[in-house]
Amino acid sequence: MAELHDLTALEQGELLHRCEISPGELAEHYLDRIARLDDVGAFVTVAEERISTCARELVVKPVGASPLWGVPTAIKDLNLTRGVRTTFGSAVYSDFVPDVSDNVTLSIEAAGMISLGKTNTPEFGSPCYTEPDVAPPAVTPWDRTRIAGGSSGGAAAAVAAGLVPVAQGSDGGGSIRIPASCCGLVGLKPTRGRISPSPMYGDAAGLATAGPIARSVRDAAAFLDVLAGRRTGDPFWAPEEQLPFLDACERPPGRLRIARFIEPLIAETAVDAECVAAWENASTLLAWLGHEIIDIPRPLPVEAVAVFETVWAVGTAMSVVNLAPDQRSQIRPLTRWLTERGEAVSGPEFGLALAELRRYAAATLEALAPYDAVLTPTLATPPPLVGAIRNDADPAADFQAQKEFTPWTSAWNVTGMPAISLPLHWTPSGLPVGVMLAARPAQESLLLSLSAQIEAAALWDHRLPPGW
């Protein structure tokens, strides 16, 4: 007999709708699991007092409410949560409690979802692994010696271990899709401007966005419906959808032209045979489903990498610009190294880099315009061991290793295209390997329709990690 955590988020929402369980009872079920089973470094803070208050307030489901009303979730520790500790993955902010909530938090609360707490993230969300000073490393439940990825590693570990049914992540260079691949999950980076970054607007380049991490495509779509929307003052916005994204999962995508390439974009690196196999098998499945598969050359030139790195380093420097000298001494070696790179960039140089990045993005979008979607591996290897990428003694080597692990993901942050990692492959030893699809800007509905079609054919929901 299935237990509550065996059900999808939408199935749990249906139980709540039929009053077969209350929001408080469902939250207690997950709190018990967190207390017993969070050996994966998922949570930094569990907000028990806030949970009980929210559960008491959710008495009657409003007409027209989200199908995820009353369903538990979790918020990444980069996002502001009024009255709940928010560390940004840094020892500098280990005791920081914000007095405002950001748009992501407010959207989740407005939908009637209950956040159980804050999920683990690396310092300021920069690395592709989650090994902060404020919490244990986030690991994949499929092998607890290996990383959950980053920077939404805690969110993915929480969903994969059955500690929440869905969780919010954020993605500035792959930070939703990387942990989704490492943890055998669906991870969607929406179109630039689909989800408001209000009120902080800290990403001048427009690389980062919030997005859903889930076990199924439909759960991810329903959570995107919760998060999507713009607020007055947003610097970027996507066209508003006329129908819920969840509805897109019920529509056949039609016959699509799907481009594919496997040449790494941001680092010269070998691609693991299992990642190649995942990509090839996904291509075969897509062709079997009736889609046209076209091999294309790499759409983003190698010259774009240095420009992206300049923008990334300045973004890291912006995270620490207001820190006092004694606080700066507490930041991680990688953060310090990137900050020094960023602070060495002049204002005009940064402006030129932003403009150049926009031109590279435009050229890439033009090259991909003839295609409905584009297929690559998500990562170059299965999840590595904890500590294998991190290198405090040599941050430059650390950064290079991150690029070699994630040589495709950041391209779609540059272009602003929506992109999704799907859990389509497992190694013989049982490690998950994701495959990534991207679509034209503002085409999340098509991407979700295609992903739901793939999910129906691939049937990954029977796969559960050890300790589930």
HELIX and SHEET records of a PDB file:
HELIX    1   1 LEU A    4  ASP A    6  5                                   3    
HELIX    2   2 ALA A    9  HIS A   17  1                                   9    
HELIX    3   3 PRO A   23  LEU A   37  1                                  15    
HELIX    4   4 GLU A   48  GLU A   57  1                                  10    
HELIX    5   5 ALA A   91  TYR A   93  5                                   3    
HELIX    6   6 ASN A  103  ALA A  110  1                                   8    
HELIX    7   7 GLU A  123  GLY A  125  5                                   3    
HELIX    8   8 GLY A  153  ALA A  160  1                                   8    
HELIX    9   9 ARG A  177  CYS A  183  1                                   7    
HELIX   10  10 VAL A  217  LEU A  227  1                                  11    
HELIX   11  11 PHE A  245  ALA A  248  1                                   4    
HELIX   12  12 ALA A  273  TRP A  288  1                                  16    
HELIX   13  13 ALA A  304  VAL A  320  1                                  17    
HELIX   14  14 PRO A  325  ARG A  328  1                                   4    
HELIX   15  15 PRO A  333  GLU A  343  1                                  11    
HELIX   16  16 GLY A  347  LEU A  368  1                                  22    
HELIX   17  17 PRO A  395  PHE A  405  1                                  11    
HELIX   18  18 ALA A  411  THR A  415  1                                   5    
HELIX   19  19 GLU A  444  ALA A  458  1                                  15    
SHEET    1   A 3 PHE A  43  VAL A  46  0                                        
SHEET    2   A 3 ILE A 114  THR A 119 -1                                        
SHEET    3   A 3 PRO A  72  LYS A  76  1                                        
SHEET    1   B 8 VAL A 166  ASP A 171  0                                        
SHEET    2   B 8 THR A 209  ALA A 214 -1                                        
SHEET    3   B 8 VAL A 186  LYS A 189 -1                                        
SHEET    4   B 8 ALA A 419  TRP A 426 -1                                        
SHEET    5   B 8 PRO A 432  ALA A 439 -1                                        
SHEET    6   B 8 ALA A 373  PRO A 377 -1                                        
SHEET    7   B 8 ARG A 257  ARG A 260  1                                        
SHEET    8   B 8 GLU A 292  ASP A 295  1                                        
END                                                                             
